[in-house]
Every structure is written in C-alpha cells, then in structure tokens.
Amino acid sequence: MVRQERDRRRPEPPGHAPGSGQLNRILVRPGFRERVEALLRDRWHEPVIVVLLDGDGLGCQVPGRRVDGTVKGKRLVRRFFWNILRGLGVAFAYGFYLANGAGSGGGKLGSPLSRRITVTGPEGALALGLFDGIRAADGPWLAFSPTRIALVDTGSTQREPAQAAPPELRWQSSDPRSPEVDLRRRKLTWPDGSVFAFPLRDRDEEKHLRAHLEPPNLVHWPEHPGNPGPQ
C-alpha cells in the first residue's frame, strides 16, 4: 500500500519534506506558528521567535525522576504491569532484529524504549517545569522574546488551524529563576545548574531558528510592527 501511494506521486502535503523517509512524520499545517507568534506579541509587546519542539521520547537524569520523567515512588501498580509489557516488547524487538539480518552491518540494536536525555540537574530541578509541560503538550512550541521564554501548546498540528482550539500557554519563565538562553546550542540553563537541551521538530525548524542567529551568538529579532522592542 505504501509503495502504491508513492508510485502515484501525488503532491506532498504542506509541512512534509519529500524524500525524508519518515512515513509517520507529523504534518504541520501553515498557520500554527503565526497563531503562537500573534498570541505572545499581544501579551508581551515584544518581537518573538517561535519553534516547534519534538516532544517524543524525551528523557531526564534528575534525582527523584525516572528516565521517562515520571516521579519515582508513584504509580507503582501501573509501573509493575508496564515493566511486564516492556520486557515483552524488548524480547519481541530482539527477535525481530535477529530475524532481519542481525550482524549484517545494519547497526546495533536500539531499545524501542530508548530516550534522548534532554534534562539534567539536581533534585527538584527548575528545568522540570518546562520539561513536564512539553511532555503534556500535543503541539509544543517554544517561544523566545528579548526578555521572556514560554511554552505554548496548539494541540495537534495536523488539523486546520481555524478548526483547532486556541493556543494554550503551558509554561512561562519568571525572574529571577529564568534560564540563560543559548539558541545556537539549543540549551537553557537555570540558576540551579539544571539544563534543558531542547530538540527541534525537524530540519525546517532548524532552518527557521538559524535564520535568526548571527555570529557569535547574537539574535536577530524579527520586526514587531508598532513596537521597536527593548532599547
């Protein structure tokens, strides 16, 4: 079925990168970024830069948290059954790996539950507020202005923006606990030493962010009509 659909060579939908090979890539329809930008410009009266994050498979190394971000000591019954399912899943994955040319140069076996460690820090890390917000969001957009940072959830980006619920502000930085921003390295560092390395959704988001960066790590803020921004 997939091959037949490819052979028809229909035009790629908006937000899909031809030849990316990502059959399950989430469609991002035009208009969602603009809605988030408009929401925060109206609230902050500052220029903003908005990027879509990849909220799948995030992990953390913080005392008191499991690697998936859940709090240790909670949901013990659910964790018991989840561990059983996880064991079955790993066994199935390994069997599939052996049946499809293990050792033939296809790369090492990767656990289906492997996660990218994006948050590190001490127990109760300040970065966990943003991390938890991203895990709960269906369409996590990270927004920056000259003085603020926020996480906005638009919900699924596959539907038409006009049919989607209004963007929801899930997290916002607050002084003096605001993180230091390094957009070039895509890292936020809080006063307690906790770090969040934010993963962008795809190459389109990487290009969008690079378009606002100037060497060595300066930011070219977009024009904000009617408000020149902080002087």
C-alpha distance (Angstrom), angle and dihedral (degrees) to the residues before:
residue distance angle dihedral
M1 . . .
V2 3.78 . .
R3 3.80 91.2 .
Q4 3.79 91.7 50.1
E5 3.78 91.3 51.5
R6 3.79 90.6 50.7
D7 3.78 92.8 48.7
R8 3.79 90.8 56.4
R9 3.80 87.7 62.8
R10 3.74 95.4 -151.6
P11 3.80 116.1 179.5
E12 3.79 112.6 -82.4
P13 3.81 113.8 -108.3
P14 3.80 118.3 -112.4
G15 3.78 113.1 -77.6
H16 3.83 94.1 25.1
A17 3.79 117.8 118.1
P18 3.82 109.6 -142.1
G19 3.77 112.5 -124.8
S20 3.78 93.7 14.4
G21 3.79 91.3 126.1
Q22 3.81 90.8 -142.2
L23 3.80 101.5 128.9
N24 3.80 92.1 178.4
R25 3.77 96.7 44.0
I26 3.80 111.4 145.8
L27 3.76 112.9 -113.2
V28 3.80 114.1 -124.4
R29 3.77 110.6 -161.3
P30 3.80 120.2 -151.3
G31 3.77 114.3 -98.7
F32 3.79 102.5 46.8
R33 3.80 95.0 91.8
E34 3.77 90.7 47.9
R35 3.81 91.5 52.3
V36 3.80 91.8 53.5
E37 3.80 92.0 45.7
A38 3.80 91.8 50.8
L39 3.82 92.6 47.7
L40 3.79 94.5 53.3
R41 3.80 97.1 38.9
D42 3.80 88.3 56.2
R43 3.81 91.8 48.7
W44 3.79 100.0 40.0
H45 3.82 101.8 28.7
E46 3.80 88.1 -140.6
P47 3.80 136.1 106.6
V48 3.80 113.0 -91.7
I49 3.79 139.0 -158.1
V50 3.81 115.1 -152.4
V51 3.81 127.7 -167.8
L52 3.80 131.7 177.6
L53 3.81 115.0 -122.7
D54 3.78 130.3 -146.3
G55 3.79 102.6 -121.7
D56 3.81 97.0 -179.8
G57 3.79 122.8 107.2
L58 3.79 98.0 2.4
G59 3.78 117.7 166.4
C60 3.78 138.7 -175.3
Q61 3.78 141.6 -155.1
V62 3.78 102.6 -150.1
P63 3.83 126.0 132.5
G64 3.79 110.4 -105.9
R65 3.80 93.4 26.2
R66 3.77 131.3 91.6
V67 3.78 118.3 -128.6
D68 3.81 89.8 -98.2
G69 3.80 89.9 56.4
T70 3.81 98.6 -107.2
V71 3.81 118.3 133.9
K72 3.80 115.2 -100.2
G73 3.78 115.1 -117.0
K74 3.80 95.2 29.7
R75 3.81 130.3 101.8
L76 3.80 91.2 17.1
V77 3.82 95.3 163.8
R78 3.79 91.7 48.6
R79 3.80 90.5 47.2
F80 3.83 89.9 52.0
F81 3.80 92.9 58.5
W82 3.81 91.5 38.5
N83 3.82 90.2 56.6
I84 3.80 89.2 53.3
L85 3.79 91.7 51.2
R86 3.78 90.6 44.7
G87 3.81 90.9 54.5
L88 3.79 90.8 50.6
G89 3.79 90.9 47.2
V90 3.80 93.5 51.3
A91 3.80 90.6 48.0
F92 3.81 90.6 50.9
A93 3.80 92.0 47.6
Y94 3.78 91.9 50.4
G95 3.80 91.4 49.2
F96 3.81 89.9 50.2
Y97 3.81 89.3 49.1
L98 3.81 92.3 53.0
A99 3.80 91.8 46.1
N100 3.79 92.4 53.1
G101 3.76 103.5 54.8
A102 3.80 107.7 -68.1
G103 3.76 110.4 -163.4
S104 3.80 93.2 19.1
G105 3.78 95.5 116.9
G106 3.77 96.2 -89.8
G107 3.79 93.5 126.6
K108 3.77 132.5 -97.0
L109 3.76 122.1 -53.5
G110 3.77 112.3 -91.0
S111 3.79 120.9 -155.7
P112 3.82 112.1 -116.0
L113 3.81 85.9 -134.9
S114 3.80 95.9 53.2
R115 3.79 113.4 131.0
R116 3.77 136.7 -161.5
I117 3.78 110.1 -116.8
T118 3.78 103.2 -130.0
V119 3.82 101.8 156.2
T120 3.80 127.5 54.4
G121 3.76 129.4 166.9
P122 3.80 148.1 97.7
E123 3.79 126.0 -48.8
G124 3.79 109.9 -65.3
A125 3.82 90.5 18.0
L126 3.79 115.3 -166.0
A127 3.81 89.0 -131.1
L128 3.80 90.7 66.8
G129 3.81 92.3 78.7
L130 3.78 91.3 64.5
F131 3.81 92.5 38.1
D132 3.81 92.9 54.0
G133 3.79 90.7 46.9
I134 3.79 91.9 54.6
R135 3.80 92.3 48.3
A136 3.80 89.8 54.2
A137 3.82 95.9 46.2
D138 3.80 126.1 92.7
G139 3.80 93.6 -162.2
P140 3.84 108.0 23.3
W141 3.82 114.1 -168.1
L142 3.82 119.1 -179.2
A143 3.80 113.2 -151.2
F144 3.80 129.9 -164.8
S145 3.78 132.0 -167.9
P146 3.82 128.4 172.0
T147 3.83 89.7 -89.4
R148 3.82 108.2 17.6
I149 3.80 145.6 49.8
A150 3.80 126.4 -159.5
L151 3.77 143.3 172.9
V152 3.80 115.9 -137.1
D153 3.80 125.9 -172.4
T154 3.80 117.6 -151.2
G155 3.79 95.4 174.5
S156 3.78 119.3 -129.4
T157 3.79 112.4 -1.1
Q158 3.81 91.7 -155.0
R159 3.79 95.3 80.3
E160 3.77 125.9 73.8
P161 3.84 110.5 -83.0
A162 3.82 90.7 -129.3
Q163 3.82 89.2 59.5
A164 3.80 95.5 45.1
A165 3.80 126.2 95.9
P166 3.82 116.8 -100.7
P167 3.82 114.6 -82.1
E168 3.82 112.5 -88.5
L169 3.81 123.4 -141.7
R170 3.82 104.5 -134.9
W171 3.81 102.3 170.1
Q172 3.79 138.1 7.8
S173 3.80 131.7 -176.8
S174 3.77 118.4 -114.9
D175 3.79 130.4 -163.6
P176 2.97 132.9 -81.2
R177 3.81 89.4 19.3
S178 3.78 94.9 52.7
P179 3.80 116.9 128.4
E180 3.77 126.6 -118.0
V181 3.80 108.9 -110.0
D182 3.80 125.4 -136.0
L183 3.80 105.2 176.5
R184 3.79 94.4 175.9
R185 3.80 91.8 58.8
R186 3.81 91.5 31.8
K187 3.79 92.6 -127.3
L188 3.79 135.0 136.0
T189 3.82 117.6 -160.6
W190 3.81 121.8 -165.7
P191 3.83 127.4 -153.3
D192 3.84 90.4 -105.4
G193 3.82 90.1 59.5
S194 3.78 96.3 -105.5
V195 3.80 115.0 141.5
F196 3.78 132.7 -157.1
A197 3.81 117.2 -164.7
F198 3.78 102.2 -162.0
P199 3.82 116.1 -145.5
L200 3.80 116.5 -143.8
R201 3.79 119.9 -136.0
D202 3.81 97.8 -120.1
R203 3.80 146.2 -35.8
D204 3.79 91.7 -69.5
E205 3.81 88.8 62.7
E206 3.81 90.8 46.7
K207 3.79 90.3 53.7
H208 3.79 91.3 47.0
L209 3.80 91.4 53.4
R210 3.81 94.6 44.1
A211 3.79 89.5 54.0
H212 3.82 88.3 66.8
L213 3.81 97.1 46.4
E214 3.78 126.2 94.4
P215 3.82 126.5 -176.7
P216 2.92 132.7 -55.0
N217 3.81 95.1 10.9
L218 3.78 104.9 -52.1
V219 3.78 122.5 138.0
H220 3.79 125.1 -132.1
W221 3.78 103.0 -149.2
P222 3.80 117.1 -150.6
E223 3.76 116.9 -113.7
H224 3.78 115.6 -90.3
P225 3.81 109.7 -153.8
G226 3.76 112.5 -129.3
N227 3.80 94.1 10.8
P228 3.82 122.8 67.3
G229 3.80 91.3 -162.7
P230 3.80 128.9 -128.4
Q231 3.80 115.1 -19.0
